[in-house]
């Protein structure tokens, strides 16, 4: 199995298409065609993590955070980033980062937090825009069933709990091939009319290449008329943050203590308590101040996130309790989740959980 084979499994979980534009996800170091010995999964790729990979015979590191973020202009070993890259290259170790692709996945970072907190009825807090596309094409009526099936098999026409969804209407298509044409139906140089079915299907954008391949393979025409448009509709399964409900109700103090214990947080920084019961909790792993407005709009009683600044706490405005549990603490269970996921998908080499603590923040 190659590095790319492992990446394909991770792409099924969290397509890189949905990573944020500012991010740097994917294969950052190494050859995608290299055979894999073992895989080391970590939150951050530090020198100690590369040393651990060498010791445990792992030539692929799957890291949540990207070691190369802003780009490198030189490799002199002056910074920790440069030293990590140099050491990884020297020992033929590939490094792959999944970061905000997993943040935006329904079964990703924020789902993990919700599960740790025992929240139910989970929903995406901030749906990502421009994730849904629509294909419309025209095909001879006799070939419509075959094409609909091919498109459905490629991932098109899936809406919530329903598959193979399409809209169809019939009409007359006309065309006349030039001297270089080779029409499947009709004669070169003659205007032809054909009873056609117009088929419309929607799909999540990471399926686009598969959908187009299915279209081209199943369509009988030499030249295929089709159009793809991006919709304003948002997928309920793609986006940042989550909101869920606790079982019963908790006091704010009970909720904060539950969060601290469940997330193994050393300390919880929080805004003013409002003496209200907590029923709905919003979560966003990592730096989440941008989610405060969305959490309030969604009716959350409490937001769990990290990296809140002094003035961010004023944004609670007596409408919500903000709880900062720390960046590392909010994402620390991600690597265990990835190990479990990959271990179920891949059985011909070891998927190893890194034991290196990469949290740069220490507490007195």
C-alpha positions as CSV (number, residue, x, y, z in Angstrom):
1,X,0.0,0.0,0.0
2,X,1.3,3.4,-1.0
3,X,1.1,6.8,0.7
4,X,-1.6,7.8,-1.8
5,X,-3.7,4.7,-0.8
6,X,-3.7,6.0,2.8
7,X,-4.5,9.5,1.7
8,X,-7.5,8.1,-0.3
9,X,-8.9,6.6,2.9
10,X,-8.5,9.9,4.7
11,X,-10.1,11.7,1.8
12,X,-13.2,9.5,2.1
13,X,-13.5,10.7,5.7
14,X,-12.7,14.4,5.1
15,X,-12.3,15.5,1.5
16,X,-9.5,18.1,1.1
17,X,-11.9,20.0,-1.1
18,X,-13.5,21.4,2.0
19,X,-10.4,22.7,3.7
20,X,-10.4,26.4,4.3
21,X,-8.7,28.6,1.6
22,X,-6.1,29.8,4.1
23,X,-5.0,26.3,5.0
24,X,-2.2,24.1,3.7
25,X,-3.5,20.5,3.7
26,X,-2.5,17.4,1.9
27,X,0.9,15.7,1.3
28,X,3.4,18.3,2.5
29,X,6.6,16.2,2.4
30,X,7.4,13.0,0.5
31,X,6.5,10.8,-2.4
32,X,2.8,9.8,-2.8
33,X,3.9,6.5,-4.6
34,X,6.2,5.4,-1.8
35,X,5.3,2.1,-0.1
36,X,4.2,2.5,3.5
37,X,5.8,0.6,6.3
38,X,3.8,2.0,9.3
39,X,1.8,5.2,10.0
40,X,2.3,7.5,12.9
41,X,-0.6,9.7,13.8
42,X,0.0,13.0,15.7
43,X,-1.6,16.4,16.3
44,X,1.6,18.3,15.4
45,X,4.7,17.3,13.5
46,X,7.7,18.3,15.7
47,X,11.3,17.0,15.6
48,X,10.5,14.7,18.5
49,X,7.6,13.2,16.5
50,X,9.9,12.6,13.5
51,X,12.3,10.9,15.9
52,X,9.4,8.8,17.2
53,X,8.5,7.8,13.6
54,X,12.1,6.8,12.9
55,X,12.2,4.7,16.1
56,X,8.9,3.0,15.3
57,X,9.7,2.4,11.6
58,X,7.0,4.7,10.3
59,X,7.6,6.3,7.0
60,X,4.3,8.2,6.9
61,X,3.2,10.8,9.5
62,X,-0.5,11.7,9.5
63,X,-0.7,15.1,11.3
64,X,-3.7,17.2,12.1
65,X,-1.9,20.5,11.9
66,X,0.3,21.3,8.9
67,X,4.0,21.7,9.6
68,X,4.4,23.9,6.6
69,X,1.8,26.7,6.8
70,X,3.0,29.9,5.3
71,X,5.6,28.4,2.9
72,X,9.3,27.9,3.1
73,X,11.9,30.1,1.2
74,X,14.9,28.2,2.5
75,X,15.9,25.0,4.3
76,X,18.9,25.8,6.6
77,X,17.7,24.3,9.8
78,X,17.3,27.6,11.5
79,X,13.7,27.1,12.6
80,X,11.9,24.1,14.0
81,X,9.8,23.9,10.8
82,X,12.9,23.7,8.6
83,X,14.5,21.1,10.9
84,X,11.4,18.9,10.8
85,X,11.3,19.0,7.0
86,X,15.0,18.3,6.6
87,X,14.9,15.4,9.0
88,X,11.8,13.9,7.3
89,X,13.3,14.2,3.9
90,X,16.6,12.7,5.1
91,X,14.8,9.6,6.5
92,X,12.3,9.3,3.6
93,X,9.3,10.1,5.8
94,X,6.2,11.5,4.2
95,X,4.1,14.0,6.1
96,X,0.4,14.5,5.4
97,X,-1.9,17.1,7.1
98,X,-5.7,17.0,7.2
99,X,-6.4,20.1,9.4
100,X,-9.5,22.1,8.4
101,X,-10.7,19.4,6.0
102,X,-11.4,17.4,9.2
103,X,-12.7,20.5,11.0
104,X,-15.4,20.8,8.3
105,X,-16.3,17.1,8.2
106,X,-19.5,16.0,9.9
107,X,-17.6,13.1,11.6
108,X,-14.6,15.3,12.3
109,X,-13.1,17.4,15.1
110,X,-16.3,19.0,16.4
111,X,-18.2,15.7,16.3
112,X,-15.5,14.2,18.5
113,X,-15.9,17.0,21.0
114,X,-19.7,16.6,21.0
115,X,-19.3,12.9,21.6
116,X,-16.9,13.5,24.5
117,X,-19.5,15.8,26.0
118,X,-22.4,13.4,25.4
119,X,-24.3,15.8,23.2
120,X,-27.1,14.6,21.0
121,X,-29.0,15.9,18.0
122,X,-25.7,17.3,16.5
123,X,-25.9,19.8,13.7
124,X,-23.3,21.9,11.8
125,X,-23.0,25.3,13.4
126,X,-21.6,27.3,10.4
127,X,-22.3,25.5,7.1
128,X,-19.7,26.0,4.4
129,X,-20.8,27.9,1.3
130,X,-20.5,26.8,-2.3
131,X,-20.3,23.1,-1.5
132,X,-23.3,21.9,-3.6
133,X,-23.3,21.7,-7.4
134,X,-25.9,20.9,-10.0
135,X,-25.4,19.0,-13.3
136,X,-27.9,19.3,-16.1
137,X,-27.5,17.2,-19.3
138,X,-29.6,16.0,-22.2
139,X,-29.7,12.4,-23.4
140,X,-31.7,10.2,-25.8
141,X,-34.8,9.0,-23.9
142,X,-33.8,5.3,-24.4
143,X,-30.5,5.9,-22.5
144,X,-31.8,8.0,-19.6
145,X,-32.2,5.1,-17.1
146,X,-28.6,4.0,-17.6
147,X,-27.2,7.5,-17.2
148,X,-29.2,8.2,-14.0
149,X,-27.9,5.0,-12.5
150,X,-24.3,5.8,-13.4
151,X,-24.6,9.3,-12.0
152,X,-26.1,8.0,-8.7
153,X,-23.3,5.4,-8.4
154,X,-20.8,8.3,-8.7
155,X,-22.4,10.2,-5.8
156,X,-24.8,12.5,-7.6
157,X,-28.5,12.8,-6.5
158,X,-27.9,12.2,-2.8
159,X,-30.0,14.6,-0.7
160,X,-30.0,13.9,3.1
161,X,-31.6,10.5,3.6
162,X,-32.4,10.0,0.0
163,X,-30.3,8.7,-2.9
164,X,-30.8,8.6,-6.7
165,X,-32.7,11.9,-6.7
166,X,-33.1,13.6,-10.1
167,X,-35.5,15.9,-12.0
168,X,-36.4,14.9,-15.5
169,X,-38.3,16.4,-18.4
170,X,-38.7,15.5,-22.0
171,X,-38.2,17.5,-25.2
172,X,-36.8,17.6,-28.7
173,X,-33.0,18.0,-29.1
174,X,-31.6,19.0,-32.6
175,X,-28.2,19.0,-34.0
176,X,-26.3,18.8,-37.3
177,X,-22.8,17.4,-37.5
178,X,-20.1,18.9,-39.7
179,X,-17.9,16.9,-42.1
180,X,-15.5,15.8,-39.2
181,X,-18.4,14.5,-37.0
182,X,-19.3,10.9,-36.3
183,X,-22.8,11.1,-34.9
184,X,-24.0,8.1,-32.9
185,X,-27.6,8.8,-34.0
186,X,-28.4,10.6,-37.3
187,X,-26.3,11.3,-40.4
188,X,-23.4,13.6,-40.8
189,X,-24.4,16.9,-42.4
190,X,-28.1,16.4,-41.8
191,X,-30.2,18.2,-39.2
192,X,-31.4,15.6,-36.8
193,X,-34.2,15.7,-34.2
194,X,-34.2,13.4,-31.2
195,X,-36.5,12.7,-28.3
196,X,-34.4,13.6,-25.3
197,X,-34.6,13.6,-21.6
198,X,-33.1,16.5,-19.6
199,X,-31.7,15.2,-16.3
200,X,-30.8,17.4,-13.4
201,X,-28.9,16.1,-10.3
202,X,-27.2,17.8,-7.4
203,X,-24.0,16.6,-5.8
204,X,-21.4,17.7,-3.2
205,X,-18.5,19.3,-5.0
206,X,-15.8,16.7,-4.1
207,X,-17.7,14.2,-6.3
208,X,-17.4,16.4,-9.5
209,X,-14.6,14.5,-11.2
210,X,-16.4,11.1,-10.6
211,X,-19.7,12.6,-11.7
212,X,-18.2,13.9,-15.0
213,X,-16.4,10.6,-15.6
214,X,-19.7,8.8,-15.2
215,X,-21.4,11.2,-17.5
216,X,-18.8,10.8,-20.3
217,X,-18.8,7.0,-19.9
218,X,-22.6,6.5,-19.9
219,X,-23.6,9.1,-22.5
220,X,-23.9,7.8,-26.1
221,X,-23.3,11.1,-27.9
222,X,-20.0,12.1,-29.5
223,X,-20.3,15.6,-28.1
224,X,-22.2,15.9,-24.8
225,X,-24.2,19.0,-23.9
226,X,-24.1,19.6,-20.1
227,X,-23.8,22.4,-17.6
228,X,-22.6,22.6,-14.0
229,X,-23.6,25.3,-11.7
230,X,-22.7,26.1,-8.1
231,X,-25.7,26.5,-5.8
232,X,-26.3,28.8,-2.9
233,X,-27.7,25.8,-1.0
234,X,-25.6,24.6,1.9
235,X,-25.0,21.0,2.9
236,X,-26.1,20.2,6.5
237,X,-23.1,17.9,6.7
238,X,-20.2,20.2,5.8
239,X,-19.0,23.2,7.9
240,X,-17.3,24.5,10.9
241,X,-18.4,23.9,14.5
242,X,-21.4,22.0,15.8
243,X,-24.3,22.5,18.2
244,X,-25.9,19.8,20.2
245,X,-28.1,19.2,23.2
246,X,-27.3,17.8,26.7
247,X,-29.4,15.1,28.2
248,X,-31.7,17.0,30.5
249,X,-30.4,20.3,31.9
250,X,-27.2,21.4,33.6
251,X,-26.4,24.5,35.7
252,X,-23.7,26.6,34.2
253,X,-21.2,25.5,36.9
254,X,-22.1,21.8,36.3
255,X,-21.7,22.3,32.5
256,X,-18.3,23.9,32.9
257,X,-17.1,21.2,35.3
258,X,-18.4,18.5,32.9
259,X,-16.5,20.1,30.0
260,X,-13.3,20.4,32.0
261,X,-13.4,16.8,33.1
262,X,-14.6,15.4,29.7
263,X,-11.9,17.3,27.7
264,X,-9.1,16.8,30.2
265,X,-8.6,20.5,30.4
266,X,-6.3,21.9,33.0
267,X,-8.2,25.2,33.2
268,X,-11.4,26.6,31.7
269,X,-11.4,30.4,31.1
270,X,-15.0,31.6,30.8
271,X,-17.2,34.7,30.5
272,X,-19.7,35.8,33.2
273,X,-22.2,33.2,34.3
274,X,-25.8,34.1,33.6
275,X,-27.5,31.9,36.2
276,X,-29.4,30.0,33.5
277,X,-29.8,26.3,32.7
278,X,-27.6,24.9,29.9
279,X,-29.5,22.9,27.3
280,X,-27.7,23.6,24.0
281,X,-23.9,23.6,23.7
282,X,-22.0,24.8,20.6
283,X,-18.4,23.6,20.1
284,X,-15.6,24.6,17.8
285,X,-12.2,23.0,18.1
286,X,-9.2,25.3,17.9
287,X,-9.4,29.0,17.5
288,X,-13.1,29.8,17.5
289,X,-13.8,33.4,18.3
290,X,-15.4,33.8,14.9
291,X,-18.2,31.4,15.9
292,X,-19.5,33.5,18.8
293,X,-22.1,35.2,16.7
294,X,-23.2,31.9,15.0
295,X,-23.5,30.2,18.4
296,X,-25.7,33.0,19.8
297,X,-27.9,33.0,16.6
298,X,-28.3,29.2,17.0
299,X,-29.6,29.6,20.5
300,X,-26.6,28.0,22.3
301,X,-26.4,28.5,26.0
302,X,-22.6,27.9,26.0
303,X,-19.8,27.8,23.4
304,X,-16.8,25.6,23.9
305,X,-13.7,26.7,21.9
306,X,-10.2,28.0,22.4
307,X,-7.8,31.0,21.9
308,X,-10.3,33.6,23.0
309,X,-8.8,37.1,23.5
310,X,-9.6,39.5,26.3
311,X,-12.1,41.5,24.2
312,X,-13.7,38.3,22.8
313,X,-15.3,37.6,26.2
314,X,-17.2,40.9,26.0
315,X,-18.9,39.5,22.9
316,X,-20.9,37.2,25.1
317,X,-23.1,40.3,25.8
318,X,-25.0,38.4,28.5
319,X,-26.5,36.1,25.9
320,X,-24.2,33.1,26.1
321,X,-21.4,31.7,28.3
322,X,-18.0,31.4,26.5
323,X,-15.7,28.7,27.6
324,X,-12.0,28.6,26.4
325,X,-10.5,25.2,27.2
326,X,-7.2,25.6,25.3
327,X,-6.3,24.9,21.7
328,X,-4.5,21.6,22.3
329,X,-7.1,20.5,24.8
330,X,-9.9,21.0,22.3
331,X,-8.3,18.9,19.5
332,X,-6.2,16.4,21.5
333,X,-8.6,13.5,20.9
334,X,-8.5,13.9,17.1
335,X,-5.4,11.8,16.7
336,X,-7.0,8.9,18.6
337,X,-10.0,9.2,16.4
338,X,-7.8,9.0,13.3
339,X,-5.9,6.0,14.5
340,X,-9.2,4.2,15.2
341,X,-10.5,5.2,11.7
342,X,-7.4,4.1,9.8
343,X,-7.0,0.9,11.8
344,X,-10.5,-0.2,10.6
345,X,-9.7,0.7,7.0
346,X,-6.1,-0.7,6.8
347,X,-4.9,-3.9,8.3
348,X,-1.6,-4.7,6.5
349,X,0.6,-2.4,8.6
350,X,0.4,-0.7,11.9
351,X,-1.4,2.6,12.6
352,X,0.4,4.0,15.6
353,X,-0.7,6.7,18.0
354,X,2.1,9.1,18.7
355,X,2.9,9.3,22.4
356,X,4.7,12.6,22.0
357,X,2.9,15.5,23.8
358,X,3.1,18.4,21.4
359,X,1.2,20.9,23.5
360,X,3.4,24.0,23.6
361,X,1.3,25.6,26.4
362,X,2.3,24.7,30.0
363,X,0.5,25.5,33.2
364,X,2.0,26.4,36.6
